[in-house]
Structures are given as C-alpha cells and as structure tokens.
Amino acid sequence: DIEKIAAAVNYENRFLVREMGISSITTILPTGYGVFGLAFNQIGSNLYSQSFVGLAYGRDFGERLRAGVRLNALHTRLSENYGSRTDISFAAGFNVNLTKELTIAAMLANPLHKIMVKGSDEYLPAIYRLGLHYKIEKNLFITAEAEKDMRYKPSIRTGIEYKLKEFAAVRAGISTNPLNHAFGFGFNFGSFTFDISAVRHEVLGYSPQASLIWIAK
C-alpha cells in the first residue's frame, strides 16, 4: 500500500543508441480519497520523438483488492515536413492479495484499439497483462508476467529478487518474444533508493538503465 508521497526519475539507453534514450519522471500523492499519480516520459531526437503523459488514480477496496485507472496522452512529432499528432487512450488494472505470500494483478491498455488514429489508417494497439508476485521467504521474491500486444506474439517474463538485509537487493530475469536477459541491483540510502540494471537482447545488445526513487519519511 502507498501511504507516503514519492517521486522517481529514470533513464534507459536502449541498445546504447543515444536517440533511443528514454527519460522518465513519476510522482505519487496519497490522499484520503485514494492515490493520484502523474508520469511523463520522452524518447527520440529532432527527426522523431514521442512524449507520454499519464494521469492515474487508484484506491483500496477492502483489505485485499486495489484497482486504478490512468488517462494517457501520447504526442508524436516527426520532422518539420510531417508535423505531429496527439493520441488519447486509457488503461485500467487491479491486484488482489490471495494470501500473505501471493498477489495477482491484471492490466489492460488501449482496450478501444479499433478506434483509428486521426488522420491515418493506424490504431493504438491493445495491450493485456497478467502477473503474479510470490514471497518465498522474508527476503526472497519471484514474479511472473504474461503480456499480449495485439501486434505481436505473447511474451512471458519471469524474475527473482533477493534482499540483502534492508539496504540492498539483487535481481535477475528473463523474457520471451524477443528473448531478453536482465540483471540489476538496488541500494537504499535513507529516503532514497538507487537502482541500476541492464537488459540484454540476443541480437541488438544491451540496454542499461538507472533510476532514483525518493519516498517521504
């Protein structure tokens, strides 16, 4: 459960290509009426860029169930000769604590994918996700997720995390379609958490990323 104000910044350099670097900022504000969140990320160069803004709201429904929705705006800008456009969509999801150790979650984004993007014959793809989080013991966790993007074959992701007491964590994972391997570390410093990781694509190579998270005391 989210009970305190939090903020995070993240940078991912996909395949070590500068033009594919993704910068992200996220803030979370708990209130007596639920939790509000605001997310922004950007990728691209002067020739092509995309900016994403998401406004989210979520709340508890009893002790076991949590659900939320997010309004999305995706702005795509091409070179001067091609102009730009903004597409509006939404996402919704929930998670349920089945036991103290096991949590399941589901999410769908762009469910109205058949609505065409204005001025073109393209559409926003629907994306469905189903995942679980299992606590093996106090400091050891595993996760699994299945994702279906309407444009591609289903993808399966699994991961494991081991906490080294309260100040550090080690993580590793693997995914299919495409086949990727991931590994990373996390370190806690008071109100701050610093995470660093890398994903390896068998053909395209490495995508390193780093994030800094602040949670109010």
Order of alpha helices (4+ residues) and beta strands (2+ residues): beta-beta-beta-beta-beta-beta-beta-beta-beta-beta-beta-beta-beta-beta
